[in-house]
Amino acid sequence: MHVVDSSKSDPRLAGLSLQCGRGGIDVALIVLEPLSRSERPTVALAAGGKRAEFEASVVQGGAALRLPADASKLAAGDWQSAADLSVEIASKPNAIFGVVPIGGLSTALSYLSQNCHAR
């Protein structure tokens, strides 16, 4: 779990979670104000000067937004050299913005990659 920089983030965003999933490593954003499970919010992420948009799935009772596999590919590639990840979640009535420090991301991904198969 990478916790947001609270001085640069909306208090409704807690952080970024990496976890073992069925198809590899899942990337999820943790929110403190649950969203409706029927929502499919657009999430824009920027790191190292590159921006990507994804349609997220609301999971864990609305407290997490699971990102598609392409986000995991970015975490394993382009995000490795970035210090921060900028987050924008298009939710109603107001968007959620934040900055997540992602130093040590490569270590976390390496650990998960080695241990997810053991589950």
N, C-alpha and C positions, 0 to 999 in steps of 0.2 A: 504494500500500500504506500503510495506517495501522497502526502497530505498537501493541500493547497497552501499557497502563501496568503495568509489571512489579510495582509495589508493590501493585497492586489486582487482580492477575490470577493465575490458575492458570498454572504454568509450561508446561502443555501447549498453551496458546493463544498463537499468534504475532501474529495481527492480522486485519485486514479488507482484502480486495483488491477493487479495481474493475478490470474489464477489458472489452474489446470482446467481445461475444458475437454469435451469429447474429441474435438478435432485439433487439439494443440493448446496453445495458451490463449485464454480469453482476456480481452481488455474491457474494463468497465469503469464508468464514472459513478461515484457514490454521491448521492444528493441527500440533503437533510430534510427537505420538504418533499414527501412522496408525490410522484406523478401517477396519473391514471394508467393502469396496465394497458388500456386500449390506445394510448398515445404512441406515436412513432416519431419522436422529435428528431429534427435535423441537428446534428452536432458538427460544428466546425472546429478543427484542431490545427494549430500552427506551431511548428518547431523548426528552428534552423532556416527560417525564411521560406519554408514550404507550407502551404495550407491544403487541407483536405476536408471534404464534407462527407458525412455518413448519415444514414438513417439508423437510429438506435432502437433497440427493443427494451421496453421497460420490464424489469425483472425484480425479484426479491421484494415483493410487496410494494413496488414503486420506488424503492430506495436506491436502485441501481439501474444504470443504462448500459446494456451490453452492446458493444460495438461489433461490426462485422469483421470477418477474418482479415480484410484489407488493413484494418487498424493494427492488427497483430504484426502484419508484414512491415508496416511503418515503424513500429516499436522495435522490431528486430533489425531495421536498417537505418532509415533517415534520422530517427530520434536518438540514436546512439551517441551522436556528437553534440546534441543540444543540451543546454542547461535547464531550460524551461519549456513547458508545453502550455500554450494559450488555449483556453477552452471557451466556446460559446455554445450554449444549449438553447435552441429556439423553443421555449416553453411559454404557455399562456398563464397569466396575463402578461408576464414580463420575462424576457430572456435572462438566462443565468450566465454570468461571465466569471472567469477565474484564470489563475496562473498556477500551474503545478510544477515545482522544481522536480526534475527527473534525473538528477545526478545519481549514479549508481544503477541506472536502468539496465545496463548490460550485465552487471553482476546478478541482478534479480532474474533476468531472462535466462541466463546461463544456468542458474540454480534450478529454476522451474523446468527448463528443458531436460535436465538430467534426472529430475525426480518425478515428473508428471506420469511417465510411463509405469512407475511403480505402484500407482493407485489401482 
